[in-house]
Amino acid sequence: MSENPTSEDSDSAAASHSDPAARVHRWVVLIIVAVMAIDLVPVLIRQQWLSAALILTIAGLLLGSTLARGKLTVRVPYEFQLMTLVFVFAALFLGEVRSYYIRFWWWDIALHTASGFLLGIFGFLLVYLLNESKNVAIEMLPRFVALFAFLFAVAVGAVWEIFEFTIDWAFGTQMQKPMLGDDSGLTDTMWDLIVDTIGAASIALLGWWRMAGNRTSFIDVWIQKFVDQNPRLFERGEQREA
């Protein structure tokens, strides 16, 4: 049986609708889906079925995540969602369907650097959730939170490289691209891991600097929005402060 919405849920939902980032998120989703729909027509005419399936999958993921947001137990700030969907669009649609990985040698490096930032921020949100949740009776030092965020981002980047290798091996694709005269894909993989690490380290150091010195950064804004939109998760933290 589903639970009745509480006043806290209603307040957080109302705040989401009034958030300028929410409106930007909706418009960006509509624009991206429209661009892919237009591109789908010539792809179907040329009978490029793999590209067509990829376009439909990306559109389905973007629309599905947007429509299902109100039904999820945990709400993620729109700023993070916006960065994530732009990253997915750039990586899968522009990178794979429009061949930006081949047309621009730096495209893969830029996206992996961005993924290090995104995953590092997600790591901070995850640790903050554990640190303040009423169900987890632990408190973590700033240096541990930063270390966790860094290792989390690097680990996910490594798992992605394993995924790329597995897909190339199993289906004969070329997700691991030739780079700097190396056709094996090893150079591409190593540079992906290096820039993943740089992006993750940058966010980890910024987060540690912010937490250790009680300073303010954009991460604080996102965390506060995360707390405001998920009040049930932080009852223990509120009781402790009281």
CORDA-V15226 format. One line per field, one symbol per residue. ss: DSSP state (2 for helix, 1 for strand, 0 for the rest). phi: phi as a letter, one per 20 degrees, with the letter a starting at -180 (. if undefined). psi: psi as a letter, one per 40 degrees, with the letter a starting at -180 (. if undefined). Layout:
BEGIN
ss: ???
phi: ???
psi: ???
END
This chain:
BEGIN
ss: 00000022222222222202222222222222222222222222200022222222222222222220222000000222222222222222222220022220002222222222222222222222222200000000022222222222222222222222222222200000001001000222222222222222222222222222000002222222222220222222222220
phi: .feffefffffffffffefgffffgffffffffffffffffffffelefffffffffffffffffffegfeefdddgffffffffffffffefffefemffefcfefffffffffffffffffffffffffdffececcdfgffffffgffffffffffffffgfffffedmecfeefblndefnffffffgfffgffffffffffffgfffdledbfffffffffffecfffcffffffff
psi: hiiihidddddddddddehddddddddddddddddddddddddddefgdddddddddddddddddddedeeidhhhiddddddddddddddddddddefddddhdedddddddddddddddddddddddddeieehgihiidddddddddddddddddddddddddddddefafdhiihfeheeedddddddddddddddddddddddddddefihidddddddddddegddefddddddd.
END
